[in-house]
Amino acid sequence: MSYIQQPQEIEKNSFLIIDDIIRETRPEYRFVSDDHAAIIKRAIHTTADFDWLDILHFSDGVIEILRDGIMHGCTIYTDTTMALSGINKAYLAKYGSECRCYVSDPRVVAAAKEKQ
């Protein structure tokens, strides 16, 4: 048996499998836009949880607002290192944007210990 070794090929195949599963299990499902599809499928790919088809909702215009922010230099904050690790920092940096997570910051850890 041969295994795919290139990360890009693994990801590509994963997304094809996700498409097939959605088509087979939810043939009536329609994404609002290509952007919505890309984000929801990424969430499914990351978690292996197809519930994202029903539970991930977007405020009106939020994708455009986020895209505009990134393109003009912004800071994205996340409260999990897992989310931080899944964000392409090199892509953000091309636009003067960055991502930060303070969950392990000593000040945050100290504050959490104080409130226990």
N, C-alpha and C positions, 0 to 999 in steps of 0.2 A: 504494500500500500504506500502510495506517495502522499506526502503532506505538503501543503502550501507553506512556504517559508517566508515570503515577503509580506510585511505588514500591510502594504497597500492592497495586495491581492486578497489577503484574509478579510480586510475591511470591505472590499468590493463584493466578495462572495457573501459576506454577512448581510449586506444591504440587499443583495438579490434574494437571499433566503427570506429576509423580512418582507420584501415585496410579495414573494410567493405566498407566505403565510397570511398576509393581509388579504390578498386576492382570494385565497381559498376559504378563510374563516370569516371574512367580512366583505364579501363581494360588493355590498352596497356602499361601503365606506368611501367617502371622497374627501380629500384634503382641500382646505380653503384655497391654498396657493402652493406653489413650489417651495417657497420659504417655510411655510408651515410643515410641509412634508419633510423637508430636510431636517428641521429641528426635532420633530416628533420621531422620525426614524432614528436620529442620533440618540435620543433618549432611550428608545427601544434597544438599540445596538449596545448601549452602555449598560443597561440594566436587565436585558432579556425579559422585559415586562411589557406586554402588549396592552396593558391597561392605560398606558400613556395615550392611546388613541382616543380615550374617552375623558381622561382627567387633566390633560394639559390644555389650558385655555389661554388665549392671548387677548390682551386689551387692544382696542382699536389703535392701529398705527404704531404699536410697540416695536415691531421689527424695524420699521423705518427709523424710529427714534434711536434705537440701539445702533443701527448701522451708521446713522449720521454722527452719533456720539463717538463711535470707534474711529470713523474717518477723520474726525476733527480733534482727536486726542482726548481721551477720557480715562478714568480709572474705574475698573469694574471690581466690586468687592464681592467675595463669596465667603460663606461661613463653613465650608468644608474643603479639606485638602484634596479630596477626590475630585470635586468640581474644578479646583485650581489646576490639578494635573491634566485635566481634559481640555483646557483652554490653550490655544496656540499662541504662546507669548511672542514668538517671532513675528507672527502676522499682526498682532496688536502693535508691536513696536514699530512696524513699518509706517504706522499712522500716528505715532506718538502716544499711543494708548498703552495701558498696563493693567495687570490684574493683581489684586492683593487679597490675602487671607490672613486674618489675625488670630485664628483659633489656637495656634501654638505660641503666640506672642506672650512673653513672660508677664506682661502687665495684665493680659486677659486671664491667664492661668491664676495669677495672684488674686485678682478680683473674684474669680469663680470660687477659689478656696475660701475667701473671706465670707462669701454668701452661703456657704454650706451649712 
